[in-house]
Amino acid sequence: MTDIDKATQTELEATAFRTLVAHLRERTDVQNIDLMNLSGFCRNCLSRWYQEAANDRGIDLDKLSAREIIYGMPFDEWREKYQTEATDAQKQAFAESHTHS
């Protein structure tokens, strides 16, 4: 592995994060349930992790504000514009992928 100093690593990680967020904002056709079924996380998870990181640093960021950062608009607006009802197949895949042995 290439030796990368901590500051550069943080900058690279921040760039990758911003690219991921931009990609998710563009791919409004991909529903959160699809992301959960394939990867085990979704936009809401990402916003929660962002909120937790801010809160850990003493920044008072609430759930809806964190979601707006990730979604690029108020969450209710995104849901109204882009969220579709989950299909039976999506619901079944979710149930199967989230069973605990």
Residue pairs with C-beta under 8 A, 6 or more apart in sequence:
4 12
20 46
21 46
21 69
21 70
21 72
24 30
24 43
24 46
24 70
25 71
25 72
28 78
28 81
28 82
29 82
31 83
31 84
31 86
31 90
32 42
32 43
32 44
32 83
33 42
33 86
33 90
33 91
33 94
34 90
35 41
35 42
35 43
36 42
36 94
36 97
36 98
37 90
37 93
37 94
37 97
40 97
43 67
43 70
43 71
44 67
46 70
47 63
47 66
47 67
47 69
47 70
47 71
48 63
48 66
50 61
50 66
50 69
50 70
51 61
51 62
51 63
51 65
51 66
54 60
54 61
54 66
55 61
64 74
64 75
67 74
67 75
68 74
68 75
71 78
72 78
86 94
